[in-house]
Amino acid sequence: MSSTTIPSSNFNVIFDAALANYREHTGVDLSQYPLAEKLQNCQSADAILELLQEKVQEFKEFRNVVSIFFSAYVSSFLFFDYILIRVISTISDRYCSWDKLRCPG
């Protein structure tokens, strides 16, 4: 892959204009985010792509961890839900007469 060097002054002008435009439209100042500083330090299009690909990989890894955690959480919840239903069913079958629709107490 050939690296296309971006003249620093041109890149900074374009990047600063994009940040200002985004801030104007959203009210969010992206220059305060760590990624903006890293992007400003990139000296070529390839360096920008590499940085963004690293961020994509980090997000994929984060998403996988969250997915595993969420899956375990849902499985645990469903297990305890099943146990609770069984306990309530057992107690109600033992103490309530459903044919007469009455429970003691």
MOPAC internal coordinates of N, CA, C and O (Angstrom, degrees):
PM7 1SCF
backbone

  N    0.0000 0     0.00 0     0.00 0    0    0    0
  C    1.4358 1     0.00 0     0.00 0    1    0    0
  C    1.5206 1   108.08 1     0.00 0    2    1    0
  O    1.2310 1   120.72 1   -55.64 1    3    2    1
  N    1.3107 1   116.23 1   124.36 1    3    2    1
  C    1.4565 1   118.70 1   178.79 1    5    3    2
  C    1.5166 1   109.65 1   -82.09 1    6    5    3
  O    1.2310 1   120.94 1   -35.94 1    7    6    5
  N    1.2925 1   115.80 1   144.06 1    7    6    5
  C    1.4487 1   121.18 1  -177.74 1    9    7    6
  C    1.5185 1   109.38 1   -97.14 1   10    9    7
  O    1.2310 1   121.18 1   -53.70 1   11   10    9
  N    1.3177 1   115.35 1   126.30 1   11   10    9
  C    1.4537 1   120.37 1   177.39 1   13   11   10
  C    1.5217 1   107.81 1   -98.11 1   14   13   11
  O    1.2310 1   120.86 1   -65.39 1   15   14   13
  N    1.3132 1   115.97 1   114.61 1   15   14   13
  C    1.4488 1   120.47 1  -179.89 1   17   15   14
  C    1.5168 1   109.38 1   -81.00 1   18   17   15
  O    1.2310 1   121.24 1   -48.75 1   19   18   17
  N    1.3132 1   115.23 1   131.25 1   19   18   17
  C    1.4531 1   121.13 1   178.69 1   21   19   18
  C    1.5248 1   107.36 1   -98.49 1   22   21   19
  O    1.2310 1   119.67 1   -53.64 1   23   22   21
  N    1.3282 1   118.23 1   126.36 1   23   22   21
  C    1.4592 1   118.16 1   175.97 1   25   23   22
  C    1.5258 1   109.05 1   -55.51 1   26   25   23
  O    1.2310 1   121.15 1   -50.55 1   27   26   25
  N    1.3046 1   115.41 1   129.45 1   27   26   25
  C    1.4588 1   121.75 1  -173.60 1   29   27   26
  C    1.5180 1   112.60 1   -54.49 1   30   29   27
  O    1.2310 1   120.30 1   136.55 1   31   30   29
  N    1.3094 1   117.04 1   -43.45 1   31   30   29
  C    1.4668 1   119.66 1  -177.48 1   33   31   30
  C    1.5231 1   110.98 1   -65.39 1   34   33   31
  O    1.2310 1   119.99 1   138.04 1   35   34   33
  N    1.3551 1   117.63 1   -41.96 1   35   34   33
  C    1.4638 1   120.80 1   178.95 1   37   35   34
  C    1.5218 1   110.89 1   -64.47 1   38   37   35
  O    1.2310 1   120.94 1   135.12 1   39   38   37
  N    1.3101 1   115.80 1   -44.88 1   39   38   37
  C    1.4664 1   119.11 1  -178.88 1   41   39   38
  C    1.5204 1   110.34 1   -62.77 1   42   41   39
  O    1.2310 1   120.07 1   134.87 1   43   42   41
  N    1.3206 1   117.48 1   -45.13 1   43   42   41
  C    1.4658 1   120.47 1  -179.34 1   45   43   42
  C    1.5218 1   111.54 1   -61.70 1   46   45   43
  O    1.2310 1   120.29 1   139.87 1   47   46   45
  N    1.3194 1   117.04 1   -40.13 1   47   46   45
  C    1.4662 1   120.60 1   178.93 1   49   47   46
  C    1.5248 1   109.97 1   -63.52 1   50   49   47
  O    1.2310 1   120.45 1   132.08 1   51   50   49
  N    1.3221 1   116.74 1   -47.92 1   51   50   49
  C    1.4682 1   121.33 1  -179.69 1   53   51   50
  C    1.5247 1   110.12 1   -63.67 1   54   53   51
  O    1.2310 1   120.56 1   134.83 1   55   54   53
  N    1.3195 1   116.54 1   -45.17 1   55   54   53
  C    1.4617 1   121.14 1  -177.68 1   57   55   54
  C    1.5256 1   110.75 1   -64.80 1   58   57   55
  O    1.2310 1   119.97 1   134.60 1   59   58   57
  N    1.3246 1   117.67 1   -45.40 1   59   58   57
  C    1.4642 1   121.33 1   179.65 1   61   59   58
  C    1.5275 1   111.45 1   -64.08 1   62   61   59
  O    1.2310 1   120.31 1   141.72 1   63   62   61
  N    1.3274 1   117.01 1   -38.28 1   63   62   61
  C    1.4699 1   120.72 1   177.84 1   65   63   62
  C    1.5327 1   110.44 1   -65.51 1   66   65   63
  O    1.2310 1   120.66 1   139.43 1   67   66   65
  N    1.3276 1   116.34 1   -40.57 1   67   66   65
  C    1.4658 1   120.20 1   178.79 1   69   67   66
  C    1.5343 1   110.57 1   -65.06 1   70   69   67
  O    1.2310 1   120.38 1   138.12 1   71   70   69
  N    1.3340 1   116.88 1   -41.88 1   71   70   69
  C    1.4692 1   120.37 1   177.42 1   73   71   70
  C    1.5223 1   111.48 1   -62.55 1   74   73   71
  O    1.2310 1   120.63 1   136.67 1   75   74   73
  N    1.3313 1   116.40 1   -43.33 1   75   74   73
  C    1.4679 1   120.59 1   179.85 1   77   75   74
  C    1.5295 1   110.73 1   -64.92 1   78   77   75
  O    1.2310 1   120.44 1   138.12 1   79   78   77
  N    1.3298 1   116.76 1   -41.88 1   79   78   77
  C    1.4588 1   121.17 1   178.94 1   81   79   78
  C    1.5322 1   110.48 1   -62.89 1   82   81   79
  O    1.2310 1   120.61 1   135.29 1   83   82   81
  N    1.3093 1   116.44 1   -44.71 1   83   82   81
  C    1.4684 1   120.62 1   179.17 1   85   83   82
  C    1.5322 1   110.12 1   -62.55 1   86   85   83
  O    1.2310 1   120.36 1   135.11 1   87   86   85
  N    1.3284 1   116.91 1   -44.89 1   87   86   85
  C    1.4683 1   121.69 1  -179.86 1   89   87   86
  C    1.5356 1   110.04 1   -61.26 1   90   89   87
  O    1.2310 1   120.73 1   140.12 1   91   90   89
  N    1.3304 1   116.22 1   -39.88 1   91   90   89
  C    1.4609 1   121.68 1  -179.73 1   93   91   90
  C    1.5302 1   111.13 1   -64.21 1   94   93   91
  O    1.2310 1   120.48 1   139.24 1   95   94   93
  N    1.3308 1   116.68 1   -40.76 1   95   94   93
  C    1.4663 1   120.80 1  -176.48 1   97   95   94
  C    1.5229 1   113.86 1   -82.26 1   98   97   95
  O    1.2310 1   119.94 1   149.41 1   99   98   97
  N    1.3102 1   117.72 1   -30.59 1   99   98   97
  C    1.4713 1   120.20 1  -173.90 1  101   99   98
  C    1.5159 1   114.50 1  -113.25 1  102  101   99
  O    1.2310 1   120.44 1   159.86 1  103  102  101
  N    1.3195 1   116.76 1   -20.14 1  103  102  101
  C    1.4603 1   119.68 1  -175.13 1  105  103  102
  C    1.5209 1   113.02 1    79.82 1  106  105  103
  O    1.2310 1   120.39 1  -173.01 1  107  106  105
  N    1.3182 1   116.86 1     6.99 1  107  106  105
  C    1.4660 1   122.20 1  -179.00 1  109  107  106
  C    1.5236 1   108.50 1  -106.05 1  110  109  107
  O    1.2310 1   120.68 1   -52.62 1  111  110  109
  N    1.3266 1   116.30 1   127.38 1  111  110  109
  C    1.4611 1   121.10 1   179.33 1  113  111  110
  C    1.5294 1   109.43 1   -93.95 1  114  113  111
  O    1.2310 1   121.07 1   -83.22 1  115  114  113
  N    1.3323 1   115.57 1    96.78 1  115  114  113
  C    1.4648 1   120.41 1  -177.72 1  117  115  114
  C    1.5168 1   113.19 1   -67.29 1  118  117  115
  O    1.2310 1   120.08 1   161.03 1  119  118  117
  N    1.3238 1   117.45 1   -18.97 1  119  118  117
  C    1.4652 1   119.39 1  -179.22 1  121  119  118
  C    1.5216 1   111.94 1   -66.01 1  122  121  119
  O    1.2310 1   120.28 1   165.85 1  123  122  121
  N    1.3305 1   117.08 1   -14.15 1  123  122  121
  C    1.4630 1   121.55 1   178.62 1  125  123  122
  C    1.5347 1   112.27 1   -83.87 1  126  125  123
  O    1.2310 1   120.39 1   172.33 1  127  126  125
  N    1.3265 1   116.87 1    -7.67 1  127  126  125
  C    1.4546 1   121.44 1  -179.21 1  129  127  126
  C    1.5335 1   110.09 1   -89.24 1  130  129  127
  O    1.2310 1   120.00 1   -36.09 1  131  130  129
  N    1.3403 1   117.61 1   143.91 1  131  130  129
  C    1.4743 1   120.85 1  -178.74 1  133  131  130
  C    1.5305 1   113.56 1   -58.86 1  134  133  131
  O    1.2310 1   120.05 1   147.54 1  135  134  133
  N    1.3173 1   117.52 1   -32.46 1  135  134  133
  C    1.4662 1   120.19 1  -178.92 1  137  135  134
  C    1.5306 1   111.05 1   -64.39 1  138  137  135
  O    1.2310 1   119.97 1   145.52 1  139  138  137
  N    1.3242 1   117.66 1   -34.48 1  139  138  137
  C    1.4619 1   120.50 1   179.85 1  141  139  138
  C    1.5200 1   110.51 1   -62.27 1  142  141  139
  O    1.2310 1   120.57 1   137.98 1  143  142  141
  N    1.3169 1   116.52 1   -42.02 1  143  142  141
  C    1.4685 1   119.74 1   178.76 1  145  143  142
  C    1.5278 1   110.86 1   -63.45 1  146  145  143
  O    1.2310 1   120.72 1   138.15 1  147  146  145
  N    1.3228 1   116.22 1   -41.85 1  147  146  145
  C    1.4675 1   119.83 1   178.86 1  149  147  146
  C    1.5233 1   111.13 1   -64.20 1  150  149  147
  O    1.2310 1   120.68 1   139.91 1  151  150  149
  N    1.3441 1   116.30 1   -40.09 1  151  150  149
  C    1.4669 1   119.87 1   178.80 1  153  151  150
  C    1.5238 1   111.18 1   -65.09 1  154  153  151
  O    1.2310 1   120.45 1   141.82 1  155  154  153
  N    1.3242 1   116.75 1   -38.18 1  155  154  153
  C    1.4688 1   119.53 1   179.72 1  157  155  154
  C    1.5254 1   111.77 1   -66.05 1  158  157  155
  O    1.2310 1   120.32 1   154.40 1  159  158  157
  N    1.3147 1   116.99 1   -25.60 1  159  158  157
  C    1.4651 1   120.99 1   179.65 1  161  159  158
  C    1.5261 1   112.92 1   -83.07 1  162  161  159
  O    1.2310 1   120.04 1   169.88 1  163  162  161
  N    1.3328 1   117.53 1   -10.12 1  163  162  161
  C    1.4664 1   120.64 1   178.99 1  165  163  162
  C    1.5216 1   109.92 1   -70.55 1  166  165  163
  O    1.2310 1   120.89 1   -43.56 1  167  166  165
  N    1.3319 1   115.90 1   136.44 1  167  166  165
  C    1.4616 1   121.18 1  -177.28 1  169  167  166
  C    1.5276 1   113.43 1  -107.46 1  170  169  167
  O    1.2310 1   120.07 1   179.97 1  171  170  169
  N    1.3370 1   117.48 1    -0.03 1  171  170  169
  C    1.4665 1   119.33 1   179.52 1  173  171  170
  C    1.5288 1   109.36 1  -151.46 1  174  173  171
  O    1.2310 1   121.54 1   -17.46 1  175  174  173
  N    1.3197 1   114.66 1   162.54 1  175  174  173
  C    1.4621 1   120.17 1   177.05 1  177  175  174
  C    1.5235 1   110.13 1   -62.27 1  178  177  175
  O    1.2310 1   120.84 1   142.50 1  179  178  177
  N    1.3343 1   115.99 1   -37.50 1  179  178  177
  C    1.4674 1   119.90 1   178.77 1  181  179  178
  C    1.5190 1   111.48 1   -63.93 1  182  181  179
  O    1.2310 1   120.51 1   142.80 1  183  182  181
  N    1.3301 1   116.63 1   -37.20 1  183  182  181
  C    1.4640 1   120.14 1   178.61 1  185  183  182
  C    1.5264 1   110.46 1   -65.94 1  186  185  183
  O    1.2310 1   120.41 1   141.80 1  187  186  185
  N    1.3321 1   116.83 1   -38.20 1  187  186  185
  C    1.4673 1   120.94 1   177.62 1  189  187  186
  C    1.5223 1   109.92 1   -64.93 1  190  189  187
  O    1.2310 1   120.61 1   133.38 1  191  190  189
  N    1.3317 1   116.44 1   -46.62 1  191  190  189
  C    1.4732 1   120.61 1   178.93 1  193  191  190
  C    1.5248 1   111.37 1   -60.70 1  194  193  191
  O    1.2310 1   120.53 1   138.43 1  195  194  193
  N    1.3129 1   116.59 1   -41.57 1  195  194  193
  C    1.4642 1   120.54 1   179.36 1  197  195  194
  C    1.5218 1   110.75 1   -62.84 1  198  197  195
  O    1.2310 1   120.43 1   136.34 1  199  198  197
  N    1.3303 1   116.78 1   -43.66 1  199  198  197
  C    1.4572 1   120.77 1   178.94 1  201  199  198
  C    1.5245 1   110.73 1   -62.54 1  202  201  199
  O    1.2310 1   120.50 1   135.23 1  203  202  201
  N    1.3224 1   116.65 1   -44.77 1  203  202  201
  C    1.4614 1   120.31 1   180.00 1  205  203  202
  C    1.5306 1   111.63 1   -66.19 1  206  205  203
  O    1.2310 1   120.09 1   143.29 1  207  206  205
  N    1.3296 1   117.43 1   -36.71 1  207  206  205
  C    1.4657 1   120.41 1   177.16 1  209  207  206
  C    1.5292 1   110.97 1   -65.31 1  210  209  207
  O    1.2310 1   120.52 1   143.30 1  211  210  209
  N    1.3273 1   116.62 1   -36.70 1  211  210  209
  C    1.4692 1   119.98 1   175.85 1  213  211  210
  C    1.5205 1   110.28 1   -62.62 1  214  213  211
  O    1.2310 1   120.65 1   137.69 1  215  214  213
  N    1.3297 1   116.36 1   -42.31 1  215  214  213
  C    1.4692 1   120.73 1   179.80 1  217  215  214
  C    1.5269 1   110.94 1   -65.65 1  218  217  215
  O    1.2310 1   120.39 1   141.46 1  219  218  217
  N    1.3253 1   116.87 1   -38.54 1  219  218  217
  C    1.4691 1   120.76 1   176.94 1  221  219  218
  C    1.5292 1   109.70 1   -61.85 1  222  221  219
  O    1.2310 1   120.32 1   135.62 1  223  222  221
  N    1.3272 1   116.99 1   -44.38 1  223  222  221
  C    1.4661 1   121.46 1   179.42 1  225  223  222
  C    1.5274 1   110.76 1   -63.01 1  226  225  223
  O    1.2310 1   120.45 1   137.18 1  227  226  225
  N    1.3259 1   116.75 1   -42.82 1  227  226  225
  C    1.4714 1   120.25 1   177.94 1  229  227  226
  C    1.5245 1   110.34 1   -61.10 1  230  229  227
  O    1.2310 1   120.32 1   138.54 1  231  230  229
  N    1.3290 1   116.99 1   -41.46 1  231  230  229
  C    1.4626 1   120.17 1   179.38 1  233  231  230
  C    1.5236 1   111.25 1   -65.35 1  234  233  231
  O    1.2310 1   120.31 1   138.42 1  235  234  233
  N    1.3285 1   117.02 1   -41.58 1  235  234  233
  C    1.4658 1   120.16 1   178.25 1  237  235  234
  C    1.5229 1   111.14 1   -60.65 1  238  237  235
  O    1.2310 1   120.40 1   137.67 1  239  238  237
  N    1.3274 1   116.84 1   -42.33 1  239  238  237
  C    1.4605 1   120.62 1   178.55 1  241  239  238
  C    1.5304 1   110.66 1   -64.66 1  242  241  239
  O    1.2310 1   120.37 1   137.44 1  243  242  241
  N    1.3163 1   116.89 1   -42.56 1  243  242  241
  C    1.4644 1   121.66 1   177.80 1  245  243  242
  C    1.5255 1   110.31 1   -61.48 1  246  245  243
  O    1.2310 1   120.84 1   134.82 1  247  246  245
  N    1.3429 1   116.01 1   -45.18 1  247  246  245
  C    1.4612 1   120.65 1  -179.59 1  249  247  246
  C    1.5311 1   111.19 1   -61.77 1  250  249  247
  O    1.2310 1   120.29 1   141.34 1  251  250  249
  N    1.3261 1   117.04 1   -38.66 1  251  250  249
  C    1.4651 1   120.39 1   178.47 1  253  251  250
  C    1.5258 1   111.12 1   -64.41 1  254  253  251
  O    1.2310 1   120.47 1   137.59 1  255  254  253
  N    1.3269 1   116.72 1   -42.41 1  255  254  253
  C    1.4701 1   120.45 1   179.26 1  257  255  254
  C    1.5195 1   109.70 1   -63.83 1  258  257  255
  O    1.2310 1   120.37 1   135.12 1  259  258  257
  N    1.3328 1   116.90 1   -44.88 1  259  258  257
  C    1.4644 1   120.89 1   179.99 1  261  259  258
  C    1.5238 1   110.03 1   -63.39 1  262  261  259
  O    1.2310 1   120.56 1   139.18 1  263  262  261
  N    1.3140 1   116.53 1   -40.82 1  263  262  261
  C    1.4644 1   120.74 1   179.67 1  265  263  262
  C    1.5207 1   111.18 1   -62.50 1  266  265  263
  O    1.2310 1   120.33 1   136.60 1  267  266  265
  N    1.3176 1   116.97 1   -43.40 1  267  266  265
  C    1.4727 1   121.06 1   178.52 1  269  267  266
  C    1.5222 1   110.09 1   -63.76 1  270  269  267
  O    1.2310 1   120.38 1   134.34 1  271  270  269
  N    1.3363 1   116.88 1   -45.66 1  271  270  269
  C    1.4663 1   121.08 1   179.31 1  273  271  270
  C    1.5230 1   110.70 1   -61.73 1  274  273  271
  O    1.2310 1   120.50 1   133.26 1  275  274  273
  N    1.3335 1   116.65 1   -46.74 1  275  274  273
  C    1.4585 1   120.87 1  -178.34 1  277  275  274
  C    1.5268 1   110.81 1   -63.34 1  278  277  275
  O    1.2310 1   120.53 1   138.90 1  279  278  277
  N    1.3118 1   116.58 1   -41.10 1  279  278  277
  C    1.4586 1   121.00 1   178.82 1  281  279  278
  C    1.5278 1   110.91 1   -62.09 1  282  281  279
  O    1.2310 1   120.41 1   136.79 1  283  282  281
  N    1.3289 1   116.83 1   -43.21 1  283  282  281
  C    1.4661 1   120.64 1   178.12 1  285  283  282
  C    1.5186 1   110.69 1   -65.24 1  286  285  283
  O    1.2310 1   120.45 1   140.43 1  287  286  285
  N    1.3233 1   116.75 1   -39.57 1  287  286  285
  C    1.4717 1   121.43 1   178.98 1  289  287  286
  C    1.5219 1   110.52 1   -62.73 1  290  289  287
  O    1.2310 1   120.31 1   133.02 1  291  290  289
  N    1.3321 1   117.01 1   -46.98 1  291  290  289
  C    1.4654 1   120.80 1  -179.69 1  293  291  290
  C    1.5217 1   110.43 1   -64.31 1  294  293  291
  O    1.2310 1   119.88 1   137.76 1  295  294  293
  N    1.3221 1   117.83 1   -42.24 1  295  294  293
  C    1.4627 1   120.76 1   178.29 1  297  295  294
  C    1.5182 1   110.99 1   -60.89 1  298  297  295
  O    1.2310 1   120.17 1   136.59 1  299  298  297
  N    1.3169 1   117.28 1   -43.41 1  299  298  297
  C    1.4697 1   121.25 1   178.49 1  301  299  298
  C    1.5159 1   110.62 1   -63.82 1  302  301  299
  O    1.2310 1   120.68 1   136.20 1  303  302  301
  N    1.3258 1   116.30 1   -43.80 1  303  302  301
  C    1.4605 1   120.07 1   179.21 1  305  303  302
  C    1.5238 1   110.81 1   -60.68 1  306  305  303
  O    1.2310 1   120.37 1   134.61 1  307  306  305
  N    1.3269 1   116.90 1   -45.39 1  307  306  305
  C    1.4622 1   120.08 1  -179.90 1  309  307  306
  C    1.5282 1   111.43 1   -64.64 1  310  309  307
  O    1.2310 1   120.25 1   143.38 1  311  310  309
  N    1.3273 1   117.13 1   -36.62 1  311  310  309
  C    1.4599 1   120.59 1   177.90 1  313  311  310
  C    1.5295 1   110.42 1   -63.54 1  314  313  311
  O    1.2310 1   120.37 1   131.10 1  315  314  313
  N    1.3393 1   116.89 1   -48.90 1  315  314  313
  C    1.4651 1   119.80 1  -179.81 1  317  315  314
  C    1.5229 1   111.65 1   -67.17 1  318  317  315
  O    1.2310 1   120.33 1   146.75 1  319  318  317
  N    1.3079 1   116.97 1   -33.25 1  319  318  317
  C    1.4545 1   120.98 1   175.25 1  321  319  318
  C    1.5316 1   110.02 1   -62.63 1  322  321  319
  O    1.2310 1   120.58 1   135.70 1  323  322  321
  N    1.3133 1   116.50 1   -44.30 1  323  322  321
  C    1.4682 1   121.27 1   178.24 1  325  323  322
  C    1.5351 1   110.46 1   -61.24 1  326  325  323
  O    1.2310 1   120.67 1   134.06 1  327  326  325
  N    1.3353 1   116.33 1   -45.94 1  327  326  325
  C    1.4674 1   120.62 1   179.94 1  329  327  326
  C    1.5206 1   110.36 1   -61.82 1  330  329  327
  O    1.2310 1   119.79 1   135.57 1  331  330  329
  N    1.3149 1   118.01 1   -44.43 1  331  330  329
  C    1.4597 1   122.12 1  -179.29 1  333  331  330
  C    1.5220 1   110.72 1   -62.44 1  334  333  331
  O    1.2310 1   120.36 1   136.99 1  335  334  333
  N    1.3095 1   116.91 1   -43.01 1  335  334  333
  C    1.4690 1   120.25 1   178.00 1  337  335  334
  C    1.5245 1   110.78 1   -62.33 1  338  337  335
  O    1.2310 1   120.46 1   137.80 1  339  338  337
  N    1.3293 1   116.72 1   -42.20 1  339  338  337
  C    1.4711 1   120.31 1   179.06 1  341  339  338
  C    1.5329 1   111.29 1   -63.80 1  342  341  339
  O    1.2310 1   120.36 1   138.00 1  343  342  341
  N    1.3288 1   116.92 1   -42.00 1  343  342  341
  C    1.4683 1   120.67 1   179.94 1  345  343  342
  C    1.5191 1   110.09 1   -64.80 1  346  345  343
  O    1.2310 1   120.34 1   132.41 1  347  346  345
  N    1.3220 1   116.95 1   -47.59 1  347  346  345
  C    1.4736 1   120.37 1   179.94 1  349  347  346
  C    1.5210 1   110.33 1   -62.72 1  350  349  347
  O    1.2310 1   120.49 1   138.60 1  351  350  349
  N    1.3083 1   116.66 1   -41.40 1  351  350  349
  C    1.4640 1   120.44 1   179.21 1  353  351  350
  C    1.5188 1   111.23 1   -63.05 1  354  353  351
  O    1.2310 1   120.39 1   136.86 1  355  354  353
  N    1.3255 1   116.86 1   -43.14 1  355  354  353
  C    1.4622 1   121.08 1   179.76 1  357  355  354
  C    1.5257 1   110.79 1   -64.54 1  358  357  355
  O    1.2310 1   120.30 1   135.31 1  359  358  357
  N    1.3118 1   117.04 1   -44.69 1  359  358  357
  C    1.4690 1   120.57 1  -179.71 1  361  359  358
  C    1.5218 1   110.49 1   -65.32 1  362  361  359
  O    1.2310 1   120.31 1   135.20 1  363  362  361
  N    1.3204 1   117.02 1   -44.80 1  363  362  361
  C    1.4624 1   119.02 1  -177.86 1  365  363  362
  C    1.5258 1   110.80 1   -67.69 1  366  365  363
  O    1.2310 1   119.64 1   143.76 1  367  366  365
  N    1.3270 1   118.28 1   -36.24 1  367  366  365
  C    1.4651 1   120.67 1   177.36 1  369  367  366
  C    1.5278 1   110.93 1   -66.43 1  370  369  367
  O    1.2310 1   121.08 1   147.01 1  371  370  369
  N    1.3146 1   115.54 1   -32.99 1  371  370  369
  C    1.4562 1   119.82 1  -176.93 1  373  371  370
  C    1.5298 1   112.48 1   -77.53 1  374  373  371
  O    1.2310 1   120.11 1   141.57 1  375  374  373
  N    1.3279 1   117.40 1   -38.43 1  375  374  373
  C    1.4534 1   120.74 1  -171.68 1  377  375  374
  C    1.5206 1   115.45 1  -107.22 1  378  377  375
  O    1.2310 1   119.64 1   166.71 1  379  378  377
  N    1.3026 1   118.29 1   -13.29 1  379  378  377
  C    1.4558 1   120.37 1  -177.38 1  381  379  378
  C    1.5181 1   109.69 1  -112.63 1  382  381  379
  O    1.2310 1   122.03 1   -36.86 1  383  382  381
  N    1.3091 1   113.72 1   143.14 1  383  382  381
  C    1.4494 1   119.79 1   175.56 1  385  383  382
  C    1.5166 1   107.18 1  -101.46 1  386  385  383
  O    1.2310 1   120.98 1   -81.33 1  387  386  385
  N    1.3308 1   115.73 1    98.67 1  387  386  385
  C    1.4626 1   120.01 1  -174.32 1  389  387  386
  C    1.5265 1   111.61 1   -72.82 1  390  389  387
  O    1.2310 1   120.28 1   157.34 1  391  390  389
  N    1.3111 1   117.07 1   -22.66 1  391  390  389
  C    1.4587 1   117.21 1   179.04 1  393  391  390
  C    1.5231 1   110.79 1   -70.90 1  394  393  391
  O    1.2310 1   120.10 1   154.65 1  395  394  393
  N    1.3207 1   117.41 1   -25.35 1  395  394  393
  C    1.4717 1   120.89 1   177.80 1  397  395  394
  C    1.5310 1   110.41 1  -105.42 1  398  397  395
  O    1.2310 1   120.27 1   178.52 1  399  398  397
  N    1.3335 1   117.08 1    -1.48 1  399  398  397
  C    1.4623 1   123.35 1   179.66 1  401  399  398
  C    1.5283 1   111.80 1    53.94 1  402  401  399
  O    1.2310 1   121.00 1  -136.82 1  403  402  401
  N    1.3463 1   115.69 1    43.18 1  403  402  401
  C    1.4584 1   119.98 1   177.82 1  405  403  402
  C    1.5108 1   109.28 1  -133.57 1  406  405  403
  O    1.2310 1   121.31 1   -37.30 1  407  406  405
  N    1.3117 1   115.10 1   142.70 1  407  406  405
  C    1.4445 1   121.59 1   172.71 1  409  407  406
  C    1.5188 1   107.18 1  -120.51 1  410  409  407
  O    1.2310 1   120.02 1   -36.15 1  411  410  409
  N    1.3357 1   117.57 1   143.85 1  411  410  409
  C    1.4592 1   118.80 1   179.05 1  413  411  410
  C    1.5198 1   110.94 1   -65.69 1  414  413  411
  O    1.2310 1   121.02 1   -31.27 1  415  414  413
  N    1.2868 1   115.66 1   148.73 1  415  414  413
  C    1.4530 1   120.20 1   172.78 1  417  415  414
  C    1.4437 1   111.31 1   105.97 1  418  417  415
  O    1.2310 1   120.10 1   180.00 1  419  418  417

